[in-house]
C-alpha cells in the first residue's frame, strides 16, 4: 500500500523511525535485486529484532546469522523504492508531507476513488472532511471528472480537493470544491 511507504518515509525523514533492510552477506545469494512489495517487508527485520530485544537484549544482538546483514535504509533509499513501485510517488509524497506537516491525519482514499482521505483529528474520532486527489498542474481535467468527483464527495458529505504539485519547485497548491444546490 502506498500509504505505508509514504508514512514510513515521512517518519524516517522526521527522525522518528529507523528502517532496516535484510541483505545477504557477501558470497550468499542476494535478495536485494527483488523489489520490496511493501513497507511491512522493509520493517520485518527490524520488528523481528525488536520483538527479540523485548525478550532479552543478548538474544536480539546475537540472532542475526552469519549469512545476513542488516542495513539501515536512508530516506533516499525509500524514495527510490517509492518511485519504482508507484506512479507519481514524488507528487503524492509532497502532498502527504504538506498535509501531515499542517497537523492533519492522512489515510488512503482508495475507497472513495481518490488518493487521500484527510482528517482533522483522525479516523474513529470523526469522518474525513476532505477527499484529496493529487494532480500535476499540466494534467487535463474534464468537466465530467469534476462532476464525478463532486457527486461522490457530496454523496459521502466530504469536500473534494485537488492538490496540484509543481515538480520544479515542489510547491503544493490546493483547489477545494464546495458544492451547493442550485
Protein Blocks (a to p, Z undefined) as FASTA:
>chain_A
ZZlmmmmmmmmmnopaccddddddehiacfklpccfbfklmmmmmmmmmmmmmnomklmm
mmpcfkbccddddfklmmmmmmmmpghklmmmmmmmmmmmnopacddfklnopabdcdfk
bghjaccfbdcddddfklccdfklmmmmmmmmmmnopadddddddfknopacdddddddd
ZZ
